[in-house]
Amino acid sequence: MAFETYFRACSYAMIACGVLALALAGGVGVWLTAAFAAVLAASWRLAGTRWQLSERAGLVVVLLALPAFYLDWSFQKGGAGDGGAQVYAGVSALVHFTLVLSSIKLLQIKSDRDWLFLYLISFFEVLLAAGLGASPSFLLALCAYLFAALLAIVCFELRKASRLAPAAESRLLVANDPKFLWRRGGQRSGKGARALRRLPAAALLLFVLISGLALPIFFITPRAAESVLAMPGGASSSGFVGFSDRVTLGDLGRLNESNQLVMRVRVEGQGAARSQSLRWRGVALDRFDGRHWFQSSDSRAAYTAYEGDLFRLGTTEDLSRVTKQTFFVEPIDTPVLFAAPRAVALQGAFPYVRRDRDDALSARPHPQERITYTVYSDTFEPSPERLRADRARDPAARATANLRRPVEDYLQLPADFDTRVGSLAWTVVRQAGARNTYDAARAVEAHLNQNAYGGDYRYSLLMRASGADPLSDFLFNVRAGHCEYFATAMAVMLRTLRIPARVVNGFQTGEYNSAADAYIVRQADAHSWVEVYFPETDSWVTFDPTPADGRAAGTSGSGLTGSLRRYADALELFWLQYVVAYDRQGQRTLARTIQERVSSYGLAASQAARGLRARLSSWWGGVRGGVLVVLPSPLALMPGALLLGTLGFLWMRRKELLKFLRGEKDRRAADAAVVEFYERMTETLAERGLRRRADETPLEFAGAIGMPEVLKITRAYNRVRFGAQHLTDAEAAEVERSLQGMEEKP
């Protein structure tokens, strides 16, 4: 392959990788990517032909593209909704404009300046891709781009240097002998091919070195915690319902029909052992009108960050109760922040965090970007024995001051309430023999999810309950529904018993991915449950009346496909945690982890050294009949041992080393002598009026003079100067004799 072809191939690969990064980030569609690939192929075929655009024609096309860019931006901005979508409209128009500029430059006759312009555009495309996407596939595109960029830049510099070098030093000078021409040309082409084959290895080595230097800088450099650019319409943003202040019965069932990813949750801490029973709270609803659940109008307390993006939301009596959860949430069109019950602290890059009277958390909406935050929750619940001690006939009369809403709000019933629901609740409690609030709540729960005490219900995603009173239709007619109906039935039945209860919408724990050590939560995991208030312990306790088949966690499948999907999820979670969402807290955690690892390794090495010293001391004492009092550390002996080993190796190879050094010195002396001989020859000929012109090669000059001695010295000079060969002692002596013969002639 010719060097020029090799250079173009590397440059085109660099440009293609830049567009590939944009495509993987979602910045360009499939059709636009295919169109640019066609332009690449066409420009490759047209290179060096008369069909290429001239520089002036390319400039005219670029000027014509400027109004098109403005029209594209105006059109997309007009169809955008909120501010984030308008920002993305400008970014999208900018992406289109860069592709147009690249296409124009590819189709025209290219100078060095044009190649540099193409390189800069491709680099800008990679920067745009980094801001638009957060997928680990970007890492593959980035690695391919860096490798191709290193190859292209090295070839560009070699190509430029070969043109800028002086003519006398850049030409491969050969004699007018055809046999000599074929022999020397074949040697050079072979060396050139080998040099081209070594370029990828050199680029790979540079890539490894650059990565080794860049990674530490990446992990220690302070950064913003959020992306400036973001794509609208995230993976989970469309149709995300059930987490607003007003929810209609059946809304959450629509989410259960989708397997779309919502978030990943990593659970740590003392309370992580019971993470299988955790649920991720979204919104709590206290008022019911027969068809809708909604929140009573109230103000929400706003919290600002105390230190390091940390929001203090409450306190805990015992740190062993605290469960740490790290959420990696996909773009969704709700401001709700999901968390395990009773969050006491939250850490995240938010300007504010709000908490309502039902402990639901919210922040700014994020329909166009992923967010990451950490929640610390006191997940402790009182034991059943302690809850059974709460025997108040009317819990409303014993509400504590910590209840942030009047307890009557959690006893509210619809105006056109069906009294059969209350009768059913009393019948279930009487059959169960419940004598306290806890046993009454468990009896109603078992009636619904286990068909105990005369229950006959089943889980279904079909919207069968209807009419003016869908709850009564569910309980007494269709007896089938999804989690919202079961949770609504339990909450209303408990309220008829004067037991405060509320409905909570959120997500089940999700599927545990052992490869990622995290829970994968999808829209199908959306769930409703009930929280019951116990004034004796001032606590809200979770009850889940949905049958078990409606609470089954999703699965990634089994076999090879399931394993690959789990590993892909683990890779994406690693990318999100340590690249996309890596912030100051992550830097502190990493520094602390490295410090702990270094300390542990140092301690282990010290203990191993002491153990080895003790064993050697014991062995020496057995040999000499005494005890070795002072024994240097093995680590202290290592430098001396390495030095002695190196000296021993050099002594054993001293003859080969001396021969190599002597031969290298002789060859360098001979080569220097040949260069000196050629300068002496040109000075001798100049004294006779024979001077070499600037456009004349050494062999052309020797051929024009016609002296055998001049031709012999010139050929020897070319072999050493341009052929990277060495003269033997006999050849150097022959050159010296030829030069002396020339100097002696009058």
C-alpha positions in Angstrom: 0.0 0.0 0.0 1.3 3.4 -1.0 1.9 5.8 1.9 -0.6 8.4 0.5 -3.3 5.7 0.4 -2.4 4.7 4.0 -2.6 8.3 5.1 -6.0 8.8 3.6 -7.3 5.5 5.1 -6.2 6.6 8.6 -7.7 10.0 8.2 -11.0 8.7 6.9 -11.1 6.2 9.8 -10.7 9.1 12.3 -13.5 11.0 10.6 -15.8 8.0 10.5 -15.2 7.2 14.2 -16.2 10.8 15.1 -19.6 10.3 13.4 -19.9 6.9 14.9 -19.6 8.4 18.4 -22.4 10.8 17.5 -24.6 8.0 16.2 -24.1 5.9 19.3 -24.9 8.9 21.5 -28.1 9.5 19.6 -27.0 12.7 18.0 -27.6 11.5 14.5 -30.1 9.1 13.1 -29.6 6.0 11.0 -30.4 7.6 7.7 -28.1 10.6 8.3 -25.3 8.2 9.3 -25.8 6.2 6.2 -25.8 9.4 4.0 -22.5 10.5 5.6 -21.0 7.0 5.0 -22.0 7.3 1.3 -20.2 10.7 1.2 -17.1 9.1 2.7 -17.2 6.3 0.0 -17.7 8.8 -2.8 -14.9 11.1 -1.6 -12.6 8.1 -1.5 -13.4 7.2 -5.1 -13.1 10.8 -6.4 -9.8 11.5 -4.7 -7.2 12.7 -7.3 -9.8 13.1 -10.1 -11.2 16.1 -11.8 -14.6 15.6 -10.2 -13.4 16.9 -6.8 -14.6 20.4 -5.8 -12.1 23.2 -6.0 -11.2 25.3 -3.0 -13.3 28.2 -4.3 -16.3 26.0 -5.0 -16.1 24.4 -1.5 -16.0 27.9 0.0 -19.2 28.8 -2.0 -21.0 25.7 -0.8 -20.0 26.4 2.8 -21.4 30.0 2.6 -24.6 28.6 1.2 -24.9 26.1 4.1 -24.9 28.9 6.7 -28.6 30.0 5.9 -29.5 26.3 5.8 -28.1 25.9 9.4 -30.2 28.8 10.6 -33.3 27.5 9.0 -32.7 24.0 10.5 -32.2 25.5 13.9 -35.3 27.7 13.7 -37.4 24.8 12.5 -36.3 22.5 15.4 -36.6 25.3 17.9 -40.2 26.0 16.8 -41.2 22.4 17.4 -39.4 22.2 20.8 -41.3 22.5 24.0 -39.5 23.4 27.2 -36.1 25.1 27.6 -34.2 21.8 27.6 -35.7 20.7 24.3 -34.9 24.1 22.8 -31.2 23.7 23.9 -31.1 20.3 22.2 -32.7 21.8 19.1 -29.7 24.1 18.8 -27.3 21.2 19.4 -29.0 19.0 16.8 -28.8 21.8 14.2 -25.1 22.2 15.1 -24.5 18.5 14.6 -26.2 18.7 11.2 -24.0 21.7 10.2 -20.8 19.9 11.3 -21.7 16.9 9.1 -22.3 19.2 6.1 -19.0 20.9 6.6 -17.2 17.6 6.8 -18.9 16.4 3.7 -17.9 19.5 1.8 -14.3 19.2 2.9 -14.2 15.5 2.0 -15.4 16.2 -1.5 -13.0 19.0 -2.4 -9.3 19.0 -3.1 -7.6 18.9 0.2 -4.6 20.7 1.4 -2.9 20.3 4.8 -5.2 23.0 6.2 -8.3 21.1 5.0 -7.1 17.9 6.7 -6.6 19.7 9.9 -10.0 21.2 9.6 -11.5 17.7 9.2 -9.6 16.5 12.2 -10.9 19.4 14.4 -14.5 18.8 13.2 -14.2 15.1 14.2 -12.9 16.0 17.6 -15.8 18.4 18.1 -18.2 15.7 17.1 -16.7 13.4 19.8 -17.1 16.2 22.4 -20.7 16.6 21.4 -21.3 12.8 21.7 -19.8 12.9 25.2 -22.3 15.5 26.3 -25.3 13.9 24.6 -25.0 10.3 25.7 -24.1 8.3 28.8 -23.9 4.8 27.3 -20.7 2.7 27.8 -20.8 2.1 24.0 -19.3 5.7 23.8 -16.2 4.3 25.4 -15.7 1.9 22.5 -16.2 4.7 20.0 -13.8 6.9 21.9 -11.1 4.2 22.0 -11.5 3.6 18.2 -11.4 7.4 17.6 -8.2 7.9 19.7 -6.4 5.0 18.0 -7.4 6.3 14.5 -6.5 9.9 15.4 -3.0 8.9 16.6 -2.4 7.0 13.3 -3.8 9.9 11.2 -1.7 12.6 13.0 1.5 10.5 12.8 1.0 9.9 9.1 0.1 13.6 8.6 3.3 14.7 10.2 5.4 12.2 8.3 3.7 13.4 5.0 4.3 17.0 5.9 7.9 16.5 6.9 8.7 14.6 3.7 7.7 17.6 1.6 9.4 20.2 3.7 12.8 18.5 3.9 15.5 19.8 1.6 15.5 18.1 -1.8 19.1 16.9 -1.4 18.2 15.1 1.8 14.8 13.7 0.9 15.4 12.0 -2.5 16.4 8.4 -2.7 19.4 8.7 -5.0 20.3 5.8 -7.3 22.6 5.3 -10.3 21.5 5.1 -13.9 22.1 1.4 -13.8 18.7 -0.4 -14.2 19.9 -3.4 -12.2 21.0 -1.2 -9.4 17.7 0.7 -9.6 15.6 -2.5 -9.3 17.8 -3.8 -6.5 17.8 -0.6 -4.4 14.1 0.1 -5.1 13.1 -3.3 -4.0 15.0 -2.9 -0.7 13.4 0.5 -0.1 9.8 -0.7 -0.8 10.3 -3.6 1.6 11.5 -1.3 4.3 8.6 1.1 3.7 6.1 -1.7 3.9 7.6 -2.9 7.2 7.5 0.7 8.5 3.8 1.1 7.6 3.1 -2.2 9.4 4.8 -0.8 12.5 2.7 2.3 12.6 -0.3 0.7 14.2 1.9 -0.8 16.9 3.4 2.6 17.6 -0.1 4.2 17.7 -1.3 1.5 20.1 1.7 2.2 22.4 1.0 5.9 22.3 -2.7 5.1 23.1 -1.7 3.0 26.1 0.7 5.7 27.4 -1.9 8.5 26.9 -4.6 6.5 28.7 -2.2 5.7 31.6 -1.6 9.4 32.0 -5.2 10.5 31.4 -7.0 8.1 33.8 -5.4 9.5 37.0 -6.1 13.0 35.8 -9.7 12.1 35.1 -10.2 10.6 38.6 -8.6 13.5 40.5 -9.9 16.5 38.5 -12.9 18.3 40.0 -16.0 18.3 37.8 -19.6 19.4 37.6 -22.0 16.7 38.6 -24.4 17.2 35.7 -24.3 17.3 31.9 -24.7 20.5 30.1 -26.2 18.8 27.1 -28.9 16.2 27.3 -31.2 14.4 24.9 -34.9 14.9 25.2 -37.2 12.0 25.5 -35.1 9.6 27.6 -35.5 5.9 27.8 -38.3 6.0 30.4 -39.7 9.5 30.0 -42.8 8.8 27.8 -46.0 7.7 29.4 -44.6 7.7 33.0 -47.7 8.0 35.1 -48.8 7.4 38.7 -46.4 9.7 40.5 -48.2 13.0 40.6 -50.4 14.8 43.1 -53.5 13.2 41.5 -53.7 9.6 40.4 -56.6 7.8 38.7 -57.3 4.2 39.5 -55.7 2.2 36.7 -52.8 4.6 35.9 -50.2 2.5 37.5 -51.4 -0.6 35.7 -50.2 0.9 32.4 -46.7 1.0 33.7 -46.9 -2.7 34.6 -47.3 -3.6 31.0 -43.9 -2.1 30.0 -40.5 -3.7 30.7 -38.7 -0.3 30.2 -35.7 0.4 32.5 -36.4 3.0 35.2 -33.5 2.9 37.5 -30.7 0.8 39.1 -30.4 0.7 42.9 -27.3 -0.4 44.9 -28.0 -1.2 48.5 -25.4 -1.0 51.3 -25.1 -0.7 55.0 -26.3 -2.5 58.1 -29.9 -2.6 56.9 -29.0 -4.1 53.6 -29.7 -7.6 54.9 -33.5 -6.9 54.6 -33.2 -5.2 51.2 -35.3 -7.9 49.5 -38.4 -6.5 51.4 -37.6 -2.9 50.6 -39.7 -0.9 48.3 -38.8 2.4 46.7 -41.4 5.0 47.8 -42.5 7.6 45.3 -45.7 9.5 46.4 -48.1 8.9 49.3 -51.7 9.8 48.7 -54.2 10.5 51.5 -57.5 11.5 49.9 -59.9 9.3 47.9 -63.0 10.4 46.0 -64.1 7.0 44.7 -62.1 7.1 41.5 -59.0 9.2 42.2 -56.3 9.4 44.9 -54.7 12.7 45.5 -52.8 14.7 48.1 -54.4 17.3 50.3 -53.2 20.8 49.4 -50.3 21.7 51.6 -46.9 23.3 51.4 -43.8 21.3 51.0 -40.7 21.9 53.1 -37.7 22.8 51.0 -34.2 21.7 52.0 -30.9 23.1 50.9 -27.6 21.3 50.9 -25.7 21.4 54.1 -22.3 20.1 53.1 -21.1 18.3 50.0 -24.5 18.1 48.3 -25.9 16.5 51.5 -29.5 17.3 52.6 -30.4 16.6 56.2 -34.0 15.3 56.3 -34.2 13.8 59.8 -32.4 11.9 62.5 -32.0 8.3 63.6 -31.6 6.7 67.1 -29.3 3.9 65.9 -26.9 3.9 62.9 -27.3 0.2 62.6 -30.8 0.9 61.3 -29.6 3.0 58.4 -29.7 1.5 54.9 -27.7 3.3 52.2 -29.2 3.3 48.7 -27.6 4.7 45.6 -30.0 5.4 42.8 -29.1 5.7 39.1 -32.4 6.9 37.6 -33.1 7.1 33.8 -34.7 10.2 32.3 -38.4 10.3 33.5 -40.9 13.1 33.5 -41.5 13.3 37.2 -39.7 15.3 39.9 -40.2 12.5 42.4 -37.0 11.1 44.1 -37.5 7.5 45.0 -36.2 6.2 48.3 -36.7 3.5 51.0 -39.1 4.5 53.8 -38.1 7.2 56.3 -35.2 8.9 54.5 -33.0 10.8 57.0 -30.4 12.2 54.6 -30.0 12.6 50.8 -26.9 13.4 48.8 -27.1 14.5 45.3 -26.4 17.4 42.9 -29.7 19.2 43.3 -30.4 22.9 43.9 -33.0 21.9 46.4 -35.0 18.9 47.8 -38.6 19.1 48.9 -40.4 16.8 51.3 -44.1 16.9 51.8 -46.1 15.9 54.9 -46.2 12.3 53.7 -42.4 12.0 53.5 -42.4 12.0 49.7 -39.2 13.5 48.2 -39.0 15.6 45.1 -36.5 17.8 43.2 -36.3 19.4 39.8 -37.7 17.3 36.9 -35.3 15.5 34.7 -37.0 14.3 31.6 -33.9 14.7 29.5 -31.0 13.4 31.7 -30.0 10.6 34.0 -29.6 11.5 37.7 -27.7 9.9 40.5 -28.2 10.4 44.2 -27.7 8.5 47.5 -30.3 8.1 50.2 -29.8 7.1 53.8 -33.0 5.6 55.3 -33.9 4.4 58.8 -35.6 1.2 57.6 -36.4 -0.1 61.1 -39.9 -1.1 61.8 -41.2 -2.0 65.3 -41.7 -5.7 66.0 -45.2 -7.3 65.7 -45.2 -7.8 69.5 -44.7 -4.1 70.1 -47.2 -3.1 67.4 -49.8 -5.4 69.0 -49.4 -3.5 72.2 -51.1 -0.6 70.4 -54.7 -1.4 71.4 -56.3 2.0 71.0 -59.9 1.8 69.9 -59.6 5.1 68.2 -56.0 5.8 67.0 -57.1 9.3 66.0 -57.4 10.2 69.6 -53.8 9.3 70.3 -52.1 11.0 67.4 -48.6 12.2 68.2 -47.0 15.6 67.5 -44.7 14.0 64.9 -47.5 13.3 62.6 -47.2 16.1 60.1 -50.8 16.0 58.9 -54.0 15.9 60.9 -54.8 12.2 61.5 -58.4 12.8 60.2 -56.9 13.2 56.7 -56.0 9.5 56.8 -59.5 8.5 57.9 -61.3 10.3 55.1 -63.9 8.4 53.0 -65.6 9.3 49.7 -68.9 11.1 50.0 -70.9 8.4 48.2 -69.2 5.7 50.1 -70.5 2.1 49.6 -71.3 0.9 53.2 -70.8 -2.7 52.1 -67.1 -2.0 52.2 -67.3 -1.2 55.9 -69.4 -4.3 56.6 -66.8 -6.4 54.8 -64.0 -5.0 56.9 -65.8 -5.7 60.2 -66.6 -9.2 59.0 -63.0 -10.0 58.2 -61.7 -8.6 61.5 -64.3 -10.5 63.5 -63.5 -13.8 61.7 -59.8 -13.2 62.3 -60.4 -12.5 66.0 -58.3 -9.4 65.8 -58.2 -7.4 69.0 -55.6 -4.7 68.1 -54.8 -2.4 65.2 -51.9 -4.6 64.0 -53.9 -7.9 63.8 -56.8 -6.1 62.2 -54.5 -4.7 59.5 -52.9 -8.2 58.9 -56.4 -9.7 58.7 -57.5 -7.3 56.0 -54.2 -7.9 54.2 -54.6 -11.6 54.3 -58.2 -11.4 53.1 -57.0 -9.6 50.0 -53.7 -11.3 49.1 -54.3 -14.8 50.4 -58.0 -15.1 50.1 -58.3 -15.7 53.8 -61.6 -15.1 55.8 -63.8 -15.5 52.8 -61.7 -13.7 50.2 -61.8 -14.7 46.5 -59.5 -12.3 44.6 -56.9 -12.7 41.9 -54.3 -10.4 40.3 -54.9 -9.2 36.8 -53.6 -6.3 34.7 -56.9 -6.1 32.8 -59.1 -3.1 33.7 -62.2 -5.0 34.6 -63.5 -2.9 37.5 -65.6 0.0 36.1 -68.8 2.0 36.8 -69.4 4.9 39.1 -67.7 3.0 42.0 -64.8 0.9 40.7 -63.7 -0.1 44.2 -67.1 -1.7 45.0 -67.1 -3.3 41.5 -63.7 -4.8 42.3 -64.6 -6.1 45.8 -68.0 -7.5 45.1 -68.2 -8.2 41.3 -65.1 -8.7 39.2 -62.8 -9.6 42.2 -59.8 -9.1 39.9 -57.4 -6.2 39.4 -53.9 -5.0 39.8 -52.0 -3.6 42.8 -53.8 -0.2 42.8 -57.2 -1.9 43.5 -55.8 -4.1 46.2 -54.1 -1.2 47.9 -57.2 1.0 47.6 -59.4 -1.7 49.0 -57.2 -2.2 52.1 -56.8 1.5 52.8 -60.5 2.2 52.6 -61.4 -0.9 54.6 -59.0 0.1 57.4 -60.4 3.6 57.4 -63.8 2.3 58.0 -62.3 0.7 61.2 -60.9 4.1 62.2 -57.3 3.0 61.5 -55.2 5.7 59.7 -53.9 4.5 56.4 -52.6 5.9 53.1 -51.7 4.5 49.7 -48.2 4.7 48.4 -47.1 4.5 44.8 -43.6 3.4 44.1 -41.6 0.4 42.9 -40.8 -3.0 44.1 -37.2 -3.9 44.9 -36.6 -5.2 41.3 -34.4 -7.9 40.0 -31.1 -8.4 41.7 -28.1 -8.5 39.3 -25.2 -10.3 41.0 -22.8 -9.1 38.4 -23.6 -5.5 39.1 -24.5 -6.0 42.8 -27.5 -3.8 42.2 -31.3 -4.1 41.7 -32.6 -3.5 38.2 -35.9 -1.7 38.4 -38.2 -1.5 35.4 -41.7 0.0 34.8 -43.2 -3.5 35.3 -42.0 -3.2 38.9 -44.3 -0.2 39.6 -46.4 -1.0 42.6 -48.9 0.3 45.1 -49.1 -0.7 48.8 -50.5 0.6 52.1 -48.9 2.3 55.1 -50.7 2.1 58.4 -50.0 4.5 61.2 -49.4 3.3 64.8 -49.5 6.2 67.3 -47.9 4.1 70.2 -44.6 3.9 68.3 -45.3 6.9 66.1 -44.4 4.9 63.0 -45.8 4.1 59.6 -45.7 0.3 58.9 -45.9 -1.1 55.4 -48.6 -3.7 54.4 -48.9 -5.2 50.9 -52.3 -6.6 50.1 -51.4 -7.5 46.5 -51.3 -11.3 45.8 -47.8 -12.8 45.4 -48.1 -13.3 41.7 -48.5 -9.5 41.3 -45.3 -8.9 43.3 -43.0 -11.2 41.4 -39.7 -9.5 40.4 -38.8 -9.2 36.8 -36.1 -11.4 35.3 -33.4 -10.9 32.6 -33.9 -14.5 31.5 -31.8 -17.5 31.9 -29.0 -19.1 29.9 -26.4 -17.3 27.8 -28.8 -14.5 26.8 -29.7 -13.7 30.4 -26.0 -13.8 31.5 -25.0 -11.4 28.7 -27.8 -9.1 29.6 -26.8 -9.1 33.3 -23.1 -8.4 32.4 -24.2 -5.6 30.0 -26.2 -4.0 32.9 -23.2 -4.3 35.2 -21.0 -2.6 32.6 -23.5 0.2 32.1 -23.8 0.7 35.9 -20.0 0.8 36.2 -19.9 3.4 33.5 -22.6 5.5 35.1 -21.1 5.3 38.6 -17.5 5.9 37.8 -17.6 8.0 34.7 -20.9 9.8 34.1 -22.0 10.4 37.7 -18.5 10.5 39.2 -18.3 13.6 41.4 -16.5 15.0 44.4 -18.1 12.4 46.7 -16.9 9.7 44.3 -13.4 11.2 44.4 -13.3 11.1 48.2 -14.6 7.6 48.3 -12.0 6.5 45.7 -9.2 8.2 47.7 -10.3 6.6 50.9 -10.5 3.1 49.2 -7.0 3.5 47.7 -5.6 4.6 51.1 -7.2 1.6 52.8 -5.9 -0.8 50.2 -2.3 0.6 50.4 -2.4 0.5 54.1 -3.6 -3.1 54.1 -1.0 -4.2 51.6 1.7 -2.4 53.5 0.6 -4.1 56.7 0.5 -7.5 55.0 4.0 -7.0 53.6 5.3 -5.9 57.0 3.8 -9.0 58.6 5.2 -11.2 55.9 8.7 -9.7 56.4 8.6 -10.2 60.1 7.5 -13.8 59.7 10.3 -14.5 57.2 12.8 -12.8 59.6 11.6 -15.0 62.5 11.8 -18.2 60.4 15.4 -17.3 59.2 16.4 -16.4 62.7 15.1 -19.8 63.9 16.9 -21.6 61.1 20.2 -19.8 61.7 19.9 -20.5 65.4 19.5 -24.1 64.8 22.6 -24.2 62.4 24.9 -22.1 64.6 23.6 -23.1 68.0 22.7 -19.5 68.8 20.3 -16.8 67.9 20.6 -14.4 65.0 20.4 -11.1 66.7 20.5 -8.7 63.7 19.0 -9.8 60.4 18.4 -7.2 57.7 14.9 -7.1 56.3 14.4 -9.0 53.0 13.1 -5.8 51.4 16.4 -4.0 52.3 18.4 -6.8 50.7 16.6 -6.6 47.4 18.5 -3.6 45.8 21.8 -5.1 46.7 20.8 -8.5 45.3 19.6 -6.9 42.0 22.9 -4.9 41.7 25.0 -8.0 42.3 22.9 -10.0 39.8 23.3 -7.3 37.1 27.1 -7.1 37.6 27.4 -10.8 37.4 25.4 -11.0 34.2 27.6 -8.2 32.6 30.8 -10.0 33.7 29.7 -13.3 32.1 28.8 -11.5 28.9 31.8 -9.1 28.9 33.4 -10.5 25.7 30.2 -10.1 23.6 29.6 -6.6 25.1 33.1 -5.5 24.3 32.9 -6.9 20.8 29.6 -5.1 20.2 30.8 -1.8 21.5 34.0 -2.0 19.5 32.2 -3.0 16.3 29.7 -0.2 16.8 32.4 2.3 17.3 34.3 1.2 14.2 31.1 1.4 12.1 30.3 4.9 13.3 33.9 6.0 12.6 33.7 4.5 9.1 30.3 6.2 8.4 31.6 9.5 9.7 34.7 9.1 7.5 32.6 8.5 4.4 30.6 11.7 5.0 33.9 13.6 5.6 35.3 12.0 2.4 32.4 13.3 0.3 32.8 16.9 1.7 36.6 16.7 0.9 35.7 15.5 -2.6 33.3 18.4 -3.2 35.9 20.9 -1.9 38.6 19.4 -4.2 36.3 19.6 -7.2 35.2 23.1 -6.3 38.9 24.2 -6.4 38.9 23.0 -10.0 35.8 24.9 -10.9 33.4 21.9 -10.7 30.6 22.9 -8.4 27.3 21.1 -7.8 24.1 22.9 -8.6 21.3 23.2 -6.0 18.9 21.2 -8.2 21.5 18.5 -8.9 21.6 15.2 -7.0 25.0 13.8 -5.9 24.8 10.9 -8.5 23.8 13.4 -11.3 26.7 15.5 -10.3 29.1 12.5 -10.4 27.7 11.3 -13.8 28.2 14.8 -15.3 31.9 14.9 -14.2 32.6 11.4 -15.5 35.4 10.5 -13.1 35.4 6.9 -11.8 36.7 8.0 -8.4 33.9 10.6 -8.0 31.3 8.0 -8.9 32.7 5.4 -6.4 32.9 7.9 -3.5 29.3 9.2 -4.3 27.9 5.6 -4.3 29.5 4.9 -1.0 28.1 8.2 0.4 24.6 7.4 -0.8 24.7 3.9 0.8 25.6 5.3 4.2 23.7 8.6 4.1 20.4 7.3 2.6 20.5 3.5 2.6 21.2 3.1 6.4 24.1 0.7 5.5 27.6 0.5 6.9 30.9 0.2 5.0 33.5 -2.5 5.8 37.0 -1.5 6.7 38.2 -2.5 3.2 35.5 -0.3 1.5 36.5 2.6 3.7 40.1 2.2 2.8 39.2 2.0 -0.9 37.3 5.3 -0.6 40.3 6.9 1.1 42.7 5.8 -1.7 40.3 7.1 -4.4 40.1 10.5 -2.6 43.9 10.7 -2.3 44.2 9.9 -6.0 41.9 12.8 -6.9 43.8 15.2 -4.6 47.2 14.2 -6.2 46.0 14.8 -9.7 46.9 18.3 -11.1 
